[in-house]
Amino acid sequence: MSTCSTVSRNLDEPVSGTAPVARTWLLLEQPGPWGAKALTSSHLDPALGRALEAAVKGTGVRIALIRRPGRHADTDRGAPAERRVYAAHTVPGNVWLHTTTLTDPRRLLALDFAALGKGDRGAFDSALEGAPHPGAPLALVCTNGKRDRCCALLGRPLAAELAAAGAEGVWEVTHLGGHRFSPAVLVLPHGYAYARVQAHTVKEILHGAARGRIVVEGCRGNSAWERPGQAAELAVRAAVDEDAAQALNVVRTDGAAPRWEVTLAHADGRHWRVTVTQGASAPPRPESCGASVLGSPARMEVTAVRELSMTAALAS
């Protein structure tokens, strides 16, 4: 068994395992302004928003609203003739991105959300006449200023710049989490989140994603994993210089806060065990742009990365 040490990372570095958690993303196009809780405070029927929130709970599916970059004045309450819908499963080994269009978003309630959360693309295709997305990877830029003003101040100009430059697959999205990392971007289908990105960086990330590669710099982790797994995966990638998007899987997480042992498997059969501890960031800082009270957000700190022998890997 070989061991390599990793340098602890400060919370202000985005690679601290703080990406949004979702095994499957369900995205519904909803133009116009969004409130802080966009599913129930936008031009979408709030009763439908509440029903969708209830339906996805505990399924591994996360639902968000998307819209094209641009102005979103509250001038037209008419529903769009067709809404774009995407479903993306982000677990390595079964990564996919499917899409369809709807005229009535209530059809989303016909989905088998439990099956969708487990990666069953047929649950999406059969219910909504979906099909594989034929275009470029998606770049979802968090822009909901009602949730946090940094998302509007920093995210919306980024989305507009990308769209003006002709980048494909760029959408504004309601909420990704980690406002202090704005502008924040989630890239689908692989589900890696990025922090404090610039337009040229997003273009590089999208170019890599189209080839099944990820950019590790500035990455906050894969949304398929919980926070310890996110931090552990990024640490292994850095240790062995691995950028293939589906190369690593979190196969086991032992322990509980503030210390975990995370076991990861490579597609080539190698395994690692990573020690992750939870600490509090210091000094205290605002946890979002609009926060007036300072806090000490939790951070994931990787203290050791150990490659396992075949015997140890089989035993785990």
Order of alpha helices (4+ residues) and beta strands (2+ residues): beta-beta-alpha-beta-beta-beta-alpha-alpha-beta-beta-alpha-beta-beta-beta-alpha-beta-alpha-beta-beta-beta-beta-beta-beta-alpha
